[in-house]
């Protein structure tokens, strides 16, 4: 099925058995150049015409070259003024900033004590002004001699332009088609109100429309991980929480020490944690003293400041909670915060573990905060997320007591899947940070509940960039 412009072009080329430039085709078919180019492109894709391209190089002066062609090149003017006995102070700004350097580079002049000394070469070549004459010739479209072109090119004022021409000729398939269709007639693309009222549309050739099934359109949308991140934030905000934020690169003090994790704990080993170059300054000397006292009293060892100053990629977003307890939760209560951010752990990946993943963090600080409220917050969150049945299992974490793990049964593998950990911050954590106890806290996975919501058995699927799968996913959870 041909567009009327395509039909018109094919008929023209059918009567012209040779390659024709695009401009001639457009003129003969009474089409704009862009419309003609578009129609030719369509005909080429269908195999009805053969398209050829030709390139033609041309030379022209740069903007600077055109200026100097009219005013004279600065280095030539420097030579002229030097021969007139003038000094550097007599030169224009172009002559001082451009002319002197080029004249000296060509060996035309030497500047001594502000005086312009012109060499014999400068007197001969400067007076001949080959570059100025060549520039004027090019500006007036005159042909250049090989030597003149080289002079302009060396000076950097010659610019080459390449013009691409499109030529077309009808193919055997195109000739067969147009011989069958015959000469094109004028088609009506749109029936206007005036045509309906006057009846002039009757008997006219109406353009046919392709009623075939079109391809499914592709459109942009959030990645499923980003979509769940937005959903999690909406849920916590609806529950009265405020969002907290923190950097991915953090000091060991906030990641480990402030959370009462001993400095000889296995989680601090290179096998589990990504360490970075450089050291961090501890945030507050009195806070550091309180944290050191808690460690030495609770874990019975000598706390080392140097270990707390090491920089790491945070292994959990609980470091953000620690900062907010210190900065925001010492006075006004109650406080409820959440965060969603990436964490990094040096471990092997499998169907439910990644070395880089998201964590959903939360804390509740209040006079009446208790363990039942913690279970209620987590149950309400997962209920809003779409999970009706979860369970809590006792667990252990260095910085919470009591501690628990949140689990959901994963049907595909026939096992319970851990979605995160939670508990009440130990006094050794919250008292040094904000002087408060109890403080409810949790750190939950983002990818694992998404596996359940999407029926995906391998957590690595989210990061394999499978375009077909991403396009097939819903734009909203």
C-alpha positions as CSV (number, residue, x, y, z in Angstrom):
1,X,0.0,0.0,0.0
2,X,1.6,3.2,-1.2
3,X,1.2,6.8,0.1
4,X,0.2,9.2,-2.6
5,X,3.6,10.9,-2.4
6,X,5.3,7.5,-2.9
7,X,3.0,6.7,-5.8
8,X,3.8,10.1,-7.4
9,X,7.6,9.6,-7.0
10,X,7.5,6.0,-8.4
11,X,5.5,7.2,-11.5
12,X,8.1,10.0,-12.1
13,X,11.0,7.5,-11.8
14,X,9.2,5.0,-14.0
15,X,9.5,7.4,-16.8
16,X,13.1,8.3,-16.1
17,X,15.3,5.2,-16.3
18,X,18.3,6.7,-14.6
19,X,19.5,7.9,-11.2
20,X,17.9,11.2,-10.3
21,X,19.0,13.6,-7.4
22,X,16.5,14.2,-4.6
23,X,16.2,17.9,-5.4
24,X,15.0,17.1,-9.0
25,X,12.6,14.5,-7.8
26,X,11.1,16.9,-5.2
27,X,10.8,19.7,-7.9
28,X,9.2,17.4,-10.5
29,X,6.7,15.9,-8.1
30,X,5.8,19.2,-6.5
31,X,6.9,18.1,-3.0
32,X,9.0,19.6,-0.3
33,X,12.5,18.3,0.1
34,X,11.7,16.8,3.5
35,X,8.5,15.1,2.3
36,X,10.3,13.8,-0.7
37,X,13.2,12.4,1.5
38,X,10.7,10.7,3.8
39,X,8.8,9.1,0.8
40,X,12.0,7.9,-0.8
41,X,13.1,6.4,2.5
42,X,9.8,4.4,2.7
43,X,10.2,3.3,-0.9
44,X,13.7,2.2,-0.3
45,X,12.7,0.1,2.7
46,X,10.0,-1.6,0.6
47,X,12.6,-2.3,-2.2
48,X,10.8,-0.2,-4.8
49,X,13.7,2.2,-5.4
50,X,17.4,2.0,-5.1
51,X,19.0,4.9,-3.1
52,X,22.5,6.1,-3.6
53,X,24.5,8.7,-1.7
54,X,27.3,10.9,-3.0
55,X,29.6,13.1,-1.0
56,X,31.1,16.4,-2.3
57,X,33.8,18.1,-0.3
58,X,34.2,21.9,-0.3
59,X,36.4,24.3,1.5
60,X,35.6,27.6,3.2
61,X,37.1,30.0,5.7
62,X,36.4,29.9,9.3
63,X,34.8,32.9,11.0
64,X,38.2,34.1,12.1
65,X,39.5,33.5,8.5
66,X,36.7,35.7,7.0
67,X,37.5,38.4,9.5
68,X,41.2,38.5,8.6
69,X,40.5,38.2,4.9
70,X,38.7,41.6,5.2
71,X,41.0,43.2,7.8
72,X,44.3,41.6,7.0
73,X,46.0,38.9,9.0
74,X,47.5,40.1,12.3
75,X,51.0,38.6,11.7
76,X,51.2,40.4,8.3
77,X,50.2,43.7,10.0
78,X,52.8,43.2,12.7
79,X,55.5,42.8,10.0
80,X,54.2,45.9,8.2
81,X,54.3,48.0,11.4
82,X,57.7,46.6,12.3
83,X,59.0,47.8,8.9
84,X,57.5,51.2,9.7
85,X,59.6,51.4,12.8
86,X,56.7,51.0,15.2
87,X,56.9,49.2,18.6
88,X,54.8,46.6,20.4
89,X,52.9,49.4,22.2
90,X,51.6,50.6,18.8
91,X,50.0,47.3,17.9
92,X,46.2,46.6,18.2
93,X,44.9,43.9,20.6
94,X,44.7,41.3,17.7
95,X,48.2,42.1,16.6
96,X,49.6,41.7,20.1
97,X,47.6,38.6,21.1
98,X,47.6,36.8,17.8
99,X,49.9,38.5,15.3
100,X,53.1,38.5,17.4
101,X,52.9,34.7,18.2
102,X,52.2,33.7,14.6
103,X,54.9,36.1,13.1
104,X,57.4,34.7,15.6
105,X,56.4,31.1,14.8
106,X,57.0,31.7,11.1
107,X,60.4,33.4,11.8
108,X,59.2,36.8,10.6
109,X,60.0,38.9,13.6
110,X,61.8,39.0,17.0
111,X,60.6,41.1,19.9
112,X,63.4,42.7,21.9
113,X,62.8,45.4,24.6
114,X,59.4,46.2,23.1
115,X,60.9,46.7,19.6
116,X,59.7,44.7,16.5
117,X,62.7,43.4,14.6
118,X,61.7,42.1,11.2
119,X,63.8,39.3,9.6
120,X,64.6,39.1,5.9
121,X,62.2,36.2,5.6
122,X,59.5,38.3,7.2
123,X,60.2,41.2,4.8
124,X,59.8,38.9,1.8
125,X,56.9,36.7,2.9
126,X,55.1,39.4,4.9
127,X,55.2,41.8,2.0
128,X,54.0,39.1,-0.4
129,X,51.0,38.4,1.9
130,X,50.3,35.1,0.4
131,X,47.9,34.1,3.2
132,X,45.8,37.3,2.8
133,X,45.6,36.9,-1.0
134,X,44.6,33.2,-0.6
135,X,41.9,34.1,1.9
136,X,40.4,36.7,-0.3
137,X,40.3,34.3,-3.2
138,X,38.5,31.7,-1.2
139,X,36.1,34.3,0.1
140,X,35.2,35.3,-3.5
141,X,34.9,31.6,-4.6
142,X,38.0,31.7,-6.7
143,X,40.0,28.5,-7.2
144,X,43.1,28.1,-4.9
145,X,46.5,27.0,-5.9
146,X,47.9,24.0,-4.0
147,X,50.4,26.2,-2.2
148,X,47.8,28.7,-1.1
149,X,45.5,25.9,0.3
150,X,48.5,24.6,2.4
151,X,49.2,28.0,3.8
152,X,45.5,28.5,5.0
153,X,45.4,25.0,6.4
154,X,48.6,25.5,8.4
155,X,47.2,28.8,9.7
156,X,44.1,27.0,10.9
157,X,41.5,29.1,9.0
158,X,40.5,26.6,6.4
159,X,37.4,24.5,7.1
160,X,36.2,21.6,5.0
161,X,32.5,20.9,4.5
162,X,31.1,17.6,3.1
163,X,27.7,17.8,1.3
164,X,25.8,14.6,1.0
165,X,23.6,14.1,-2.0
166,X,20.8,11.5,-2.4
167,X,20.0,9.9,-5.7
168,X,17.3,7.4,-6.5
169,X,16.3,5.1,-9.3
170,X,13.4,2.7,-9.7
171,X,13.9,-1.0,-9.0
172,X,12.5,-3.8,-11.0
173,X,9.9,-4.5,-8.3
174,X,9.0,-0.8,-8.3
175,X,8.6,-0.8,-12.0
176,X,6.3,-3.8,-11.9
177,X,4.2,-2.2,-9.2
178,X,3.7,1.2,-10.8
179,X,3.0,-0.4,-14.2
180,X,0.2,-2.3,-12.5
181,X,-1.1,0.7,-10.6
182,X,-0.9,3.2,-13.4
183,X,-0.7,7.0,-13.2
184,X,-1.5,8.4,-9.7
185,X,-4.6,10.3,-9.2
186,X,-5.1,13.1,-6.6
187,X,-6.3,11.6,-3.3
188,X,-8.3,13.2,-0.5
189,X,-6.7,12.6,2.9
190,X,-9.3,14.5,4.9
191,X,-13.0,15.2,4.3
192,X,-13.8,18.7,5.6
193,X,-17.1,20.1,6.7
194,X,-17.2,22.3,3.6
195,X,-16.7,19.3,1.3
196,X,-19.6,17.5,3.0
197,X,-21.9,20.6,2.7
198,X,-21.0,21.2,-0.9
199,X,-20.9,17.5,-1.9
200,X,-17.5,18.0,-3.7
201,X,-16.2,14.9,-2.0
202,X,-18.3,12.7,-4.2
203,X,-16.5,11.0,-7.0
204,X,-13.1,11.9,-5.6
205,X,-10.4,9.3,-4.9
206,X,-10.2,8.8,-1.1
207,X,-7.0,7.6,0.4
208,X,-7.1,4.0,1.6
209,X,-6.0,3.3,5.2
210,X,-4.1,0.3,6.4
211,X,-6.3,-1.6,8.9
212,X,-3.7,-4.1,9.9
213,X,-2.8,-4.8,13.5
214,X,-0.2,-2.4,14.8
215,X,2.7,-3.3,17.0
216,X,2.2,-2.9,20.7
217,X,3.6,0.6,21.6
218,X,6.6,0.8,24.0
219,X,6.6,3.3,26.7
220,X,8.8,4.3,29.6
221,X,8.1,3.2,33.1
222,X,9.9,2.7,36.4
223,X,11.9,-0.4,37.1
224,X,10.0,-2.8,39.4
225,X,12.6,-2.1,42.1
226,X,12.1,1.6,41.9
227,X,8.3,1.1,41.8
228,X,8.3,-0.9,45.0
229,X,10.6,1.7,46.6
230,X,8.0,4.3,45.9
231,X,5.2,2.1,47.2
232,X,7.1,1.4,50.5
233,X,7.6,5.1,51.0
234,X,3.9,5.8,50.5
235,X,3.0,3.1,53.1
236,X,5.3,4.5,55.8
237,X,4.2,8.0,55.2
238,X,0.6,6.9,55.5
239,X,1.5,5.4,58.8
240,X,2.8,8.7,60.1
241,X,6.6,8.2,59.5
242,X,9.1,10.7,58.3
243,X,11.8,9.8,55.8
244,X,15.5,9.9,56.8
245,X,18.5,9.8,54.4
246,X,22.2,9.1,54.7
247,X,25.3,8.4,52.6
248,X,26.4,5.0,51.2
249,X,30.0,5.7,52.2
250,X,30.1,5.8,56.0
251,X,32.5,5.5,58.9
252,X,32.8,2.3,60.9
253,X,31.7,4.4,63.9
254,X,28.1,4.8,62.6
255,X,27.9,1.4,60.9
256,X,29.3,-0.7,63.8
257,X,30.5,1.1,66.9
258,X,27.4,3.3,67.6
259,X,25.3,0.1,67.2
260,X,27.2,-1.7,70.0
261,X,28.9,-4.1,67.5
262,X,32.3,-5.1,69.0
263,X,35.4,-4.3,67.1
264,X,36.4,-8.0,66.8
265,X,33.0,-9.0,65.5
266,X,33.2,-11.3,62.4
267,X,30.9,-8.9,60.4
268,X,33.8,-6.4,60.4
269,X,36.1,-8.8,58.5
270,X,37.2,-8.1,54.9
271,X,35.3,-11.3,54.0
272,X,32.0,-9.5,54.9
273,X,32.6,-5.8,54.5
274,X,33.9,-3.5,51.8
275,X,36.5,-1.1,53.2
276,X,37.4,2.2,51.6
277,X,40.6,4.3,51.6
278,X,40.8,7.2,54.0
279,X,39.5,7.8,57.5
280,X,36.6,9.7,58.9
281,X,36.5,12.2,61.8
282,X,34.3,11.1,64.7
283,X,31.1,13.2,64.9
284,X,31.2,14.3,68.6
285,X,33.9,13.7,71.2
286,X,31.4,13.2,74.0
287,X,29.4,10.8,72.0
288,X,32.6,8.9,71.1
289,X,33.4,8.7,74.9
290,X,29.9,7.4,75.7
291,X,30.1,4.7,72.9
292,X,33.6,3.7,74.0
293,X,32.4,3.4,77.6
294,X,29.5,1.2,76.5
295,X,31.8,-1.1,74.6
296,X,34.4,-1.4,77.3
297,X,31.8,-2.0,80.0
298,X,29.6,-4.4,78.0
299,X,32.2,-6.3,75.9
300,X,35.1,-6.1,78.3
301,X,37.8,-5.0,75.8
302,X,39.8,-1.8,75.1
303,X,37.9,0.2,72.4
304,X,40.2,1.6,69.6
305,X,39.4,4.9,68.1
306,X,41.4,4.0,64.9
307,X,39.0,1.1,64.1
308,X,36.0,3.4,64.4
309,X,37.5,5.9,61.9
310,X,37.8,3.4,59.1
311,X,35.6,4.1,56.1
312,X,33.3,1.4,54.7
313,X,30.4,0.9,52.2
314,X,27.5,0.7,54.7
315,X,26.5,-2.9,55.4
316,X,23.0,-1.8,56.6
317,X,21.0,1.4,56.7
318,X,20.8,1.1,60.5
319,X,23.7,3.6,60.4
320,X,21.2,6.2,59.3
321,X,19.0,5.4,62.2
322,X,21.9,5.8,64.6
323,X,22.6,9.3,63.2
324,X,19.0,10.4,63.5
325,X,18.8,9.1,67.1
326,X,21.7,11.3,67.9
327,X,20.6,14.4,65.9
328,X,16.8,14.4,66.1
329,X,15.6,12.3,69.0
330,X,17.1,13.7,72.1
331,X,14.3,16.2,72.9
332,X,10.9,16.2,71.1
333,X,9.0,12.9,71.2
334,X,7.5,10.8,69.8
335,X,9.5,10.3,66.6
336,X,9.0,7.8,63.8
337,X,11.4,7.5,60.9
338,X,12.0,5.3,57.9
339,X,14.5,5.1,55.0
340,X,15.1,3.0,51.9
341,X,18.6,2.8,50.6
342,X,21.3,0.5,49.2
343,X,23.7,-1.5,51.4
344,X,26.7,-3.5,50.5
345,X,28.0,-6.9,51.8
346,X,31.0,-8.9,50.6
347,X,29.3,-12.2,50.1
348,X,28.6,-14.8,47.4
349,X,25.4,-14.3,45.5
350,X,22.7,-17.0,45.1
351,X,18.9,-17.1,44.6
352,X,18.2,-15.1,47.7
353,X,21.4,-13.2,48.4
354,X,23.1,-10.2,46.7
355,X,26.3,-8.3,47.4
356,X,24.4,-5.0,46.7
357,X,20.8,-4.6,47.6
358,X,18.2,-2.4,49.2
359,X,17.2,-2.2,52.8
360,X,14.1,-0.7,54.4
361,X,14.9,0.8,57.8
362,X,12.7,2.1,60.5
363,X,12.8,3.4,64.1
364,X,10.1,4.4,66.6
365,X,11.1,6.6,69.6
366,X,8.5,7.2,72.3
367,X,7.8,7.0,76.0
368,X,5.3,4.2,75.5
369,X,7.1,2.3,72.8
370,X,7.0,-1.5,73.4
371,X,7.5,-4.9,71.8
372,X,3.8,-5.2,70.9
373,X,3.9,-1.9,69.0
374,X,6.9,-3.2,67.1
375,X,5.0,-6.3,66.0
376,X,2.0,-4.1,65.1
377,X,4.0,-1.7,62.9
378,X,5.6,-4.6,61.0
379,X,2.2,-6.5,60.6
380,X,0.5,-3.3,59.3
381,X,3.3,-2.6,56.9
382,X,3.3,-6.0,55.3
383,X,-0.5,-6.0,55.3
384,X,-0.5,-2.8,53.3
385,X,2.2,-4.3,51.0
386,X,-0.1,-7.2,50.2
387,X,1.0,-10.0,52.6
388,X,-1.8,-11.3,54.8
389,X,0.2,-14.0,56.6
390,X,3.7,-13.6,58.1
391,X,5.4,-14.9,61.2
392,X,8.0,-13.6,63.7
393,X,10.8,-15.8,64.8
394,X,13.2,-15.1,67.8
395,X,16.7,-14.2,66.6
396,X,19.9,-12.5,67.8
397,X,21.5,-9.2,66.7
398,X,24.3,-7.4,68.5
399,X,22.3,-4.1,68.8
400,X,18.8,-5.3,69.7
401,X,17.3,-7.2,72.6
402,X,14.8,-8.8,72.2
403,X,15.4,-9.5,68.5
404,X,13.3,-11.2,65.9
405,X,13.2,-12.1,62.2
406,X,10.2,-11.5,59.9
407,X,9.4,-14.4,57.6
408,X,6.9,-15.1,54.8
409,X,6.3,-18.6,53.4
410,X,7.7,-18.9,49.8
411,X,5.4,-21.3,47.9
412,X,7.7,-21.9,44.9
413,X,10.5,-23.3,47.1
414,X,8.3,-24.6,49.9
415,X,10.1,-22.7,52.7
416,X,9.9,-19.7,54.9
417,X,11.8,-16.7,53.6
418,X,13.4,-14.2,55.9
419,X,12.4,-10.6,55.0
420,X,14.4,-8.8,57.6
421,X,15.3,-8.3,61.2
422,X,13.8,-6.2,64.0
423,X,13.9,-5.6,67.7
424,X,14.3,-3.1,70.5
425,X,17.7,-1.3,70.5
426,X,19.7,-2.3,73.5
427,X,20.3,0.4,76.1
428,X,24.0,0.4,75.1
429,X,22.9,1.7,71.7
430,X,20.1,4.2,72.4
431,X,21.3,5.6,75.7
432,X,24.7,6.9,74.4
433,X,23.0,8.2,71.2
434,X,19.9,10.0,72.5
435,X,19.5,9.1,76.2
436,X,16.3,7.2,75.4
437,X,15.0,3.7,75.9
438,X,13.2,1.8,74.5
439,X,13.7,2.5,70.8
440,X,12.0,0.2,68.3
441,X,14.0,-0.7,65.1
442,X,13.9,-2.8,62.0
443,X,15.9,-3.5,58.8
444,X,13.9,-5.2,56.1
445,X,14.7,-6.4,52.6
446,X,13.2,-4.7,49.5
447,X,14.0,-7.3,46.9
448,X,12.7,-10.4,48.8
449,X,9.1,-9.3,49.2
450,X,9.1,-8.3,45.5
451,X,10.1,-11.9,44.6
452,X,6.9,-13.1,46.4
453,X,4.7,-10.4,44.9
454,X,6.0,-11.2,41.4
455,X,6.4,-15.0,41.8
456,X,10.1,-14.8,41.0
457,X,12.4,-17.6,42.3
458,X,15.7,-15.9,41.9
459,X,16.6,-12.5,43.4
460,X,19.2,-11.9,40.7
461,X,16.5,-11.7,38.0
462,X,15.8,-8.0,38.9
463,X,19.3,-7.0,37.9
464,X,19.9,-9.0,34.7
465,X,18.5,-6.2,32.4
466,X,16.2,-8.5,30.4
467,X,14.4,-6.0,28.3
468,X,11.5,-8.3,27.3
469,X,10.8,-9.0,31.0
470,X,11.0,-5.4,32.0
471,X,8.6,-4.4,29.2
472,X,6.1,-7.1,30.2
473,X,5.9,-5.9,33.8
474,X,3.0,-3.7,35.0
475,X,3.8,0.0,35.3
476,X,2.3,0.0,38.9
477,X,2.4,-2.6,41.6
